[in-house]
Structures are given as structure tokens and as C-alpha cells.
Amino acid sequence: KTDFINFISDQEWKSIEPVSSWFGPSSFLMSSMSALFQLSMWIRHCHNYLTENVGLPVWGSYAIFALATLFSGLILGLVSKQAEIGYCV
């Protein structure tokens, strides 16, 4: 408590540089990181649902997520390649 009061009263806060806008809470980078954390929590929720409620074995849940990752990568690759081909024509 004393250190905080001294920090304010001695105006030590003026010597601290503000956080860059690139790393600010509302920046694109931090919003993207937040979306990734939310996605990971959603995946965890789905995994728990599949294993606890549906009765799927853990390896089955992992297999579903592995296949979903492969197919989404395939689709994104095809879409980006089509956009590249369409752009060049």
C-alpha cells in the first residue's frame, strides 16, 4: 500500500511509457488472440460434450477434431488457390 501511495504522490507514473496501440486491449492483435482463446474454450466444451454426454471415447473425439482440422485446411487451401487463379486470369 505504501509503495502504491509513493508511486502516485512522487509522480513516478510519468516515467512509465504507455502501452503501444498495437498491444492495446482493443487492437486487432489482441482481439484476434481473444478469439483464439474463445475458440479453444469452445473446442474444449465440444470435446467434453462428446466424451461425457454422447459417450464417445477420447480417441474418437480427437479423431473428429483431427479430421475437421484436415478438411478445413483443405477447403481453405482450395479457396485460396481459386482466389489466386481467379486473380491471375
Secondary structure, 3 states (H helix, E strand, C coil): CHHHHHHHHCCHHHHCCCCCHHHCCCCHHHHHHHHHHHHHHHHHHHHHHHHHHCCCCHHHHHHHHHHHHHHHHHHHHHHHHHHHHHHHC
